[in-house]
Amino acid sequence: SVSSPVLAVENVAGHYADSHILHGVSMHVSPGEVVTIVGRNGAGKTTLLRAIMGILTKRSGSIKVFDKETIAFAPERIARLGVGYVPEERGIYATLDVTENLMLPPKVAEGGMSVEQIYQLFPNLRERRKSPGTRLSGGEQQMLAIARVLRTGAKLLLLDEPTEGLAPVIVQQIGATIELMKKQGLTLVLVEQNFRFAARLADRHYVMENGRIVDAIERSQVTARMDAIKSYLGI
Ligand code: ATP
């Protein structure tokens, strides 16, 4: 691609205390792409997202976001560049209703959506706007967690297992939402266990094993490489 990448990760190492988890990870994401990170449990996928967001403090190498080096930045500063992170546990406030959850994080980057724009994109959240976090289904919580980072102005979204624990019909809804976000020009990095779901959406898959990227599979190669993919994922 001729346009410079939204995200360029080069030779990144990462540690938790004394455990060396990421070993020289490199990957890139172009504007408007949906890219997945796949691999077995414990491969380091969540840790890589945490490194990109700056939450993993013991990291080295190079992580450029919109051409800016962020390897020494705190998470707030990375958020201000337009990066939004939706962790696996989603982080919805139980006692706040949907609108309050949306309003809570400040807009940090330019061009954040208004609550009205968000309700246009997520009509089911509008219907539930007065419901407290505790009353939302898993799917509604996931939608809300995504919507909330869109409000902050994030242009690069890091989603950790958005379909985890959700019923198939809700997984479909999340897929449609991701497609809509892609159409709007957002860029997405997705950690995903559900490969069938991932394959429908993604332009490219990075395969992680033991803290390393061991393969990169373009959308056009998925069918031909299905045996390798199954063996990587143990499916
Ligand atoms: P999963 O799908 O199980 O979340 P993953 O690919 O996302 O897998 P990570 O969560 O990134 O894997 O974990 C990578 C390795 O880091 C694992 O060996 C895990 O035990 C270890 N690890 C994760 N969090 C911590 C932590 N806070 N402190 C120490 N080690 C950790």
Residues whose N, C-alpha, C, O or C-beta is under 5 A from the ligand:
A	BS01	ATP	Y16 S19 I21 R40 N41 G42 A43 G44 K45 T46 T47
